[in-house]
Amino acid sequence: MNTAMLERFENYLRTVKRSSENTLSSYLRDIRQFGEFLSLHENVSFIEADAQILQAYIQRLRNLNKSVATVSRCIASLKCFYGFLVGEGLVENNPASGLVPDKSEHKLPQILTSKEVELLLEQPEMTDVKGYRDKAMLELIYATGIRVSELIDLQISDVNLSAGVIRCRSRDRVRVIPLYPTAIRALSEYIEFIRPKMIASPDETVLFVNVSGEKLSRQGFWKLIKTYQAKAKIEKDITPHTLRHSFAAHLLENGADLHSIQEMLGHADISSTQIYSQLVNHRLKDVYLKAHPRA
């Protein structure tokens, strides 16, 4: 596998495409796995692989019962990678251009009810520094709907408690998102009394740190969510994104307009936000069918 080529591709994703960390890690993982396939089964390099080999690889993923989402993402990774190689003059034509992702069911995202959110937010026991930190993080992510990557990247300077807002940076965009009073109070307690005890260095600028006093990881926050889901005995499979979806759906249910929600979520396209209208309408239909005496 050409390590130097992958490093150049990674730099391209970071500096030219300005991909998120999630996209970057997924694309690089997909291309490394494709490189292993080429070495083990085809004995050709990235540059020598043709459209037939790429089709065979995608069919192999399907035969391994990889999900539609995984196969579709891999196709996107290959198209991006070979588009990069074409731009670099390393291949003449993009052999991935003919790959077509499988059609997938557009499942509506799962959300929590308001009662389930309250139950989840009640779980951190504020008897130690971790409990206070966890309470502040859960309140903040539900108050703002920010992504996990944005949550763990927040700096102490991004919080303005007197104004009741946070500043969130995502790629080239900066958005200011308001906080409700409970989130302000939880953040205030964490910043004033807890964070100074947790940070490993007084020069640390990141808002949330782990028990070692360093920046919290995505995996660390994911484990935290799973722990509190179990404690709350919530049967739904909760992920950090579930709180983001719940934030948007609950705002819409309570009268917020789509454009305001789009701005708070940081969606570039309103179509990404419109799925919450479908979700709310679907839930209302369920409520109607269960509650109307003649339904």
ROKELO-536016 format. One record per residue (C-alpha): x, y, z. Coordinates in Angstrom, 1 decimal, m for minus. Layout:
BEGIN
((X; Y; Z)),
...
# end
This chain:
BEGIN
((0.0; 0.0; 0.0)),
((1.3; 3.4; m0.9)),
((1.6; 5.2; 2.4)),
((2.9; 8.4; 0.9)),
((m0.2; 8.5; m1.4)),
((m2.5; 8.0; 1.6)),
((m0.8; 10.9; 3.4)),
((m1.3; 13.1; 0.4)),
((m4.9; 12.1; 0.2)),
((m5.4; 12.9; 4.0)),
((m3.8; 16.3; 3.4)),
((m6.2; 16.9; 0.5)),
((m9.2; 16.0; 2.6)),
((m8.1; 18.3; 5.4)),
((m7.0; 21.3; 3.4)),
((m8.9; 21.2; 0.1)),
((m12.1; 19.4; 1.0)),
((m12.1; 20.6; 4.6)),
((m13.7; 17.3; 5.6)),
((m14.9; 16.7; 9.1)),
((m12.9; 14.5; 11.4)),
((m15.6; 11.8; 11.0)),
((m15.5; 11.9; 7.2)),
((m11.7; 12.0; 7.2)),
((m11.3; 9.0; 9.4)),
((m14.0; 7.0; 7.6)),
((m12.6; 7.7; 4.1)),
((m9.0; 6.8; 5.1)),
((m10.2; 3.6; 6.8)),
((m12.2; 2.7; 3.6)),
((m9.2; 3.3; 1.3)),
((m6.8; 1.4; 3.6)),
((m9.2; m1.6; 3.6)),
((m9.4; m1.4; m0.2)),
((m5.6; m1.3; m0.4)),
((m5.5; m4.5; 1.7)),
((m8.0; m6.1; m0.7)),
((m5.8; m5.2; m3.7)),
((m2.7; m6.6; m2.1)),
((m4.3; m9.9; m1.0)),
((m6.6; m10.6; m3.9)),
((m5.6; m8.7; m7.0)),
((m1.8; m8.0; m6.6)),
((m2.2; m4.5; m8.1)),
((m1.6; m1.0; m6.8)),
((m4.2; 1.8; m6.4)),
((m3.1; 3.3; m9.7)),
((m3.4; m0.1; m11.5)),
((m6.9; m0.9; m10.2)),
((m9.5; m0.6; m12.9)),
((m13.3; m0.3; m12.9)),
((m13.8; m4.1; m12.9)),
((m11.7; m4.6; m9.8)),
((m13.5; m1.8; m8.0)),
((m16.9; m3.4; m8.9)),
((m15.6; m6.8; m7.6)),
((m14.5; m5.1; m4.3)),
((m17.9; m3.5; m3.8)),
((m19.7; m6.8; m4.6)),
((m17.4; m8.5; m2.0)),
((m18.6; m6.0; 0.6)),
((m22.2; m6.9; m0.3)),
((m21.5; m10.6; m0.1)),
((m20.0; m10.0; 3.4)),
((m23.4; m8.6; 4.4)),
((m22.1; m5.1; 5.0)),
((m24.9; m2.6; 5.5)),
((m26.2; m0.4; 2.7)),
((m24.9; 2.6; 4.5)),
((m21.4; 1.1; 4.8)),
((m21.2; 0.1; 1.1)),
((m22.6; 3.5; 0.0)),
((m20.0; 5.3; 2.2)),
((m17.2; 3.1; 0.7)),
((m18.3; 4.0; m2.8)),
((m18.2; 7.7; m1.8)),
((m14.7; 7.1; m0.4)),
((m13.5; 5.5; m3.6)),
((m15.0; 8.2; m5.8)),
((m13.3; 10.9; m3.8)),
((m10.0; 9.0; m3.6)),
((m9.8; 8.4; m7.4)),
((m11.0; 11.9; m8.1)),
((m8.0; 13.1; m6.1)),
((m5.7; 10.8; m8.1)),
((m7.1; 12.1; m11.3)),
((m6.5; 15.7; m10.1)),
((m2.9; 14.7; m9.2)),
((m2.3; 13.3; m12.7)),
((m1.7; 9.8; m11.3)),
((m4.6; 8.2; m13.1)),
((m6.2; 9.3; m16.4)),
((m9.8; 8.3; m15.6)),
((m11.8; 7.7; m12.4)),
((m12.5; 4.0; m12.3)),
((m15.0; 4.6; m9.5)),
((m17.2; 6.8; m11.5)),
((m19.5; 4.0; m12.5)),
((m20.1; 2.7; m9.0)),
((m23.7; 3.1; m8.0)),
((m24.8; 2.8; m4.3)),
((m27.7; 0.6; m3.3)),
((m30.9; 2.3; m2.6)),
((m31.6; 2.4; 1.1)),
((m34.7; 2.9; 3.1)),
((m34.8; 6.4; 4.4)),
((m35.4; 5.6; 8.0)),
((m36.5; 8.5; 10.2)),
((m34.0; 9.2; 13.0)),
((m35.0; 7.9; 16.4)),
((m35.7; 10.5; 19.1)),
((m36.4; 10.5; 22.8)),
((m39.6; 11.7; 24.3)),
((m39.4; 14.8; 26.6)),
((m39.9; 12.5; 29.5)),
((m37.0; 10.2; 28.4)),
((m34.7; 13.2; 28.0)),
((m35.6; 14.4; 31.5)),
((m34.9; 10.9; 32.8)),
((m31.5; 10.8; 31.0)),
((m30.5; 14.2; 32.3)),
((m31.3; 13.3; 35.8)),
((m28.8; 10.4; 35.9)),
((m25.5; 12.1; 36.6)),
((m24.9; 12.0; 40.4)),
((m23.3; 15.3; 41.4)),
((m21.3; 13.8; 44.2)),
((m17.9; 14.0; 42.4)),
((m16.2; 16.0; 39.7)),
((m17.2; 13.5; 37.0)),
((m20.9; 13.8; 37.9)),
((m20.9; 17.6; 37.6)),
((m19.0; 17.4; 34.3)),
((m21.3; 14.8; 32.9)),
((m24.4; 16.8; 33.9)),
((m23.0; 19.9; 32.2)),
((m22.2; 18.0; 29.0)),
((m25.6; 16.4; 28.8)),
((m27.5; 19.6; 29.5)),
((m25.3; 21.4; 26.9)),
((m25.7; 19.0; 24.1)),
((m29.5; 18.8; 24.5)),
((m29.7; 22.6; 24.9)),
((m27.9; 23.3; 21.7)),
((m28.1; 20.2; 19.4)),
((m24.4; 20.4; 18.6)),
((m22.5; 17.5; 17.2)),
((m20.2; 15.4; 19.5)),
((m17.2; 16.6; 17.6)),
((m18.2; 20.2; 18.2)),
((m18.9; 19.5; 21.9)),
((m15.4; 18.0; 22.6)),
((m13.8; 20.8; 20.5)),
((m15.5; 23.6; 22.5)),
((m13.0; 26.0; 24.2)),
((m13.6; 27.7; 27.5)),
((m13.7; 31.0; 25.6)),
((m16.6; 29.8; 23.5)),
((m18.9; 30.0; 26.5)),
((m20.6; 33.3; 27.4)),
((m22.7; 32.6; 30.5)),
((m23.7; 36.2; 31.1)),
((m25.3; 36.3; 27.6)),
((m26.5; 32.7; 27.9)),
((m24.9; 31.5; 24.7)),
((m22.1; 29.3; 23.3)),
((m20.1; 29.9; 20.1)),
((m19.7; 26.8; 18.0)),
((m17.2; 26.5; 15.2)),
((m17.8; 24.0; 12.4)),
((m15.5; 24.1; 9.4)),
((m15.6; 27.7; 8.1)),
((m18.8; 28.6; 10.0)),
((m19.4; 30.0; 13.4)),
((m22.8; 29.9; 15.0)),
((m24.1; 31.3; 18.2)),
((m26.6; 29.1; 20.1)),
((m28.7; 30.1; 23.1)),
((m28.8; 28.1; 26.3)),
((m31.8; 27.4; 28.6)),
((m31.4; 28.3; 32.4)),
((m30.7; 24.7; 33.6)),
((m27.9; 24.3; 31.1)),
((m26.4; 27.7; 32.1)),
((m26.5; 26.7; 35.8)),
((m24.9; 23.3; 35.1)),
((m22.2; 24.9; 33.0)),
((m21.6; 27.7; 35.6)),
((m21.0; 25.1; 38.4)),
((m18.7; 23.1; 36.2)),
((m16.6; 26.0; 35.0)),
((m16.3; 27.8; 38.3)),
((m15.9; 24.9; 40.8)),
((m15.2; 21.6; 38.9)),
((m13.1; 22.3; 35.8)),
((m10.2; 24.0; 37.7)),
((m9.9; 20.7; 39.7)),
((m9.9; 18.5; 36.6)),
((m7.5; 20.2; 34.1)),
((m4.0; 18.8; 34.0)),
((m2.5; 22.2; 33.1)),
((m3.6; 25.8; 33.9)),
((m3.0; 26.6; 30.2)),
((m5.7; 24.1; 29.1)),
((m8.2; 25.8; 26.9)),
((m10.6; 23.0; 26.0)),
((m13.9; 23.2; 27.9)),
((m14.5; 19.5; 28.8)),
((m11.7; 17.3; 30.0)),
((m11.4; 13.6; 31.0)),
((m10.4; 12.3; 34.4)),
((m6.8; 12.7; 33.4)),
((m7.3; 16.4; 32.8)),
((m7.0; 16.3; 29.0)),
((m9.4; 16.7; 26.1)),
((m12.3; 14.3; 26.2)),
((m12.6; 11.9; 23.3)),
((m15.6; 11.0; 21.1)),
((m15.4; 7.4; 22.5)),
((m15.4; 8.7; 26.1)),
((m18.6; 10.7; 25.5)),
((m20.2; 7.7; 23.7)),
((m19.5; 5.5; 26.7)),
((m20.9; 8.1; 29.0)),
((m24.2; 8.2; 27.1)),
((m24.4; 4.4; 27.2)),
((m23.8; 4.3; 30.9)),
((m26.6; 6.8; 31.7)),
((m28.9; 5.1; 29.2)),
((m28.5; 1.9; 31.2)),
((m29.0; 3.7; 34.5)),
((m32.2; 5.4; 33.2)),
((m33.4; 2.0; 31.9)),
((m34.3; 3.6; 28.5)),
((m34.8; 0.8; 26.0)),
((m34.1; 2.9; 22.9)),
((m30.6; 2.7; 21.5)),
((m29.3; 6.1; 22.4)),
((m26.3; 7.6; 20.7)),
((m24.9; 11.2; 21.0)),
((m26.7; 12.0; 17.8)),
((m30.0; 10.9; 19.3)),
((m29.9; 14.0; 21.5)),
((m29.2; 16.2; 18.5)),
((m32.2; 14.7; 16.7)),
((m34.4; 15.1; 19.8)),
((m33.3; 18.7; 20.2)),
((m34.5; 19.5; 16.7)),
((m37.7; 17.5; 16.8)),
((m38.7; 19.0; 20.2)),
((m38.1; 22.5; 19.0)),
((m40.2; 21.9; 15.9)),
((m43.0; 20.3; 17.9)),
((m43.1; 23.4; 20.1)),
((m43.3; 25.9; 17.3)),
((m39.8; 26.7; 16.1)),
((m39.4; 27.4; 12.4)),
((m37.2; 25.2; 10.2)),
((m34.8; 28.0; 9.2)),
((m34.0; 28.8; 12.9)),
((m33.4; 25.1; 13.5)),
((m31.3; 24.9; 10.4)),
((m29.1; 27.7; 11.7)),
((m28.7; 26.2; 15.2)),
((m27.9; 22.8; 13.8)),
((m25.4; 24.2; 11.3)),
((m27.0; 22.5; 8.2)),
((m25.8; 24.0; 5.0)),
((m29.0; 22.9; 3.2)),
((m32.6; 23.2; 4.5)),
((m33.3; 19.7; 3.0)),
((m31.2; 18.2; 5.8)),
((m33.5; 19.9; 8.4)),
((m36.8; 19.0; 6.7)),
((m36.5; 15.4; 7.8)),
((m37.6; 16.6; 11.3)),
((m40.9; 17.8; 9.8)),
((m41.5; 14.2; 8.5)),
((m40.5; 12.9; 11.9)),
((m42.9; 15.2; 13.8)),
((m45.7; 14.5; 11.3)),
((m45.1; 10.7; 11.7)),
((m45.3; 11.0; 15.5)),
((m48.5; 13.0; 15.4)),
((m50.0; 10.4; 13.1)),
((m49.1; 7.7; 15.6)),
((m50.6; 9.7; 18.5)),
((m53.8; 10.2; 16.5)),
((m54.2; 6.5; 15.6)),
((m53.6; 5.5; 19.2)),
((m55.7; 8.2; 20.8)),
((m58.7; 9.0; 18.5)),
((m61.7; 6.9; 19.5)),
((m62.7; 6.3; 15.9)),
((m59.2; 5.7; 14.5)),
# end
